[in-house]
Amino acid sequence: MSVDFLYAKIYKKRIETALPIPKSNSQAFAAYNEIKRRILAGMFTPSHRLREVEVADQLDMGRTPVREALKRIQDEGLITHEPGRGLVVTTMDQQEVGELYSMREVLEGAAAAFAARHATDAEVANMQAILDEGDGGDPVAQNLRFHQAIYSAAHNRYLIRSLHSLTETTYLLGRSTLSSSERAGRSNQEHQAIVDAIRARDVQGAQNAAQHHIHQALLERLKMLRQG
């Protein structure tokens, strides 16, 4: 199962819980989805100037729906208006990265705690199955499946909405921390600790394990930033 397919599933769920542009405005809605897909897939990068007319040509759409879509994505923080350049994909400095991961620690911890309270036995078994199946050479795809399983098991739509927003922002950082095989191996051990705590209905233990996992990801991210 590819990362693109997994992202499409996760993104569809996000759209279903919070429609930023009404579906009745189908062109703007389609433009919003496609522009965001290209940003999160790395097709639009900080080096690109997102000129309204050029984006409209690339999407084969009118300028009005593209303008509305760009405005909404700018409101969400994925693109920024820079003087002299116009709209560009947002970049993040080290402080912003730290703030992002701090929020992820809080929300991922809450998701694991809720899952420890509310997950069904089948949902716990699904988390374990994701780990037991291995990553098939694609640790990023496995990581997406695993975290999505926890979010679903938390059974809190508002928490899920917030987590998806943070996940999308994380994509702005580019290369995954799991690109390091050493980090990917440690991540799997951390995932197992989260599942074990959820299975035991250990609410505090699940929260602590999830927060530790995100903190370790932050340390790897900061290492990547130092190494350029």
Secondary structure, DSSP 8 states (H G I E B T S, - for coil): --HHHHHHHHHHHHHHH--SS-TTSHHHHHHHHHHHHHHHTTSS-TTSB--HHHHHHHHT--HHHHHHHHHHHHHTTSEEEETTTEEEE----HHHHHHHHHHHHHHHHHHHHHHHHH--HHHHHHHHHHHHT--TT-HHHHHHHHHHHHHHHH--HHHHHHHHHHHHHHGGG-S-GGGSHHHHHHHHHHHHHHHHHHHTT-HHHHHHHHHHHHHHHHHHHHHHHHH-
